[in-house]
């Protein structure tokens, strides 16, 4: 298992890249959900169901 995680000495770079990509994907998903809820709230407040 340690060899797999180490990936011939490049493990740090590979796993940090996966971590950065995952962080960006999660941030984008949360931003999209936030905007969706905000737009629905604005429509409800304006009376446009």
C-alpha positions, 0 to 999 in steps of 0.5 A: 500500500505504501508503494501505491501511495508513494508512486515511485517518488511522485506521490506527493505531487500526484496526491496534492494535485488530486486534492487541489482538483477535489477542492476546486470541484467542491467549491464550484458545486457549493457556489452553484448551490448557493447561487441557485438557492439565492435566485429561488429566494429572490424569485419567491420574495418578488412573487414570481413562483 
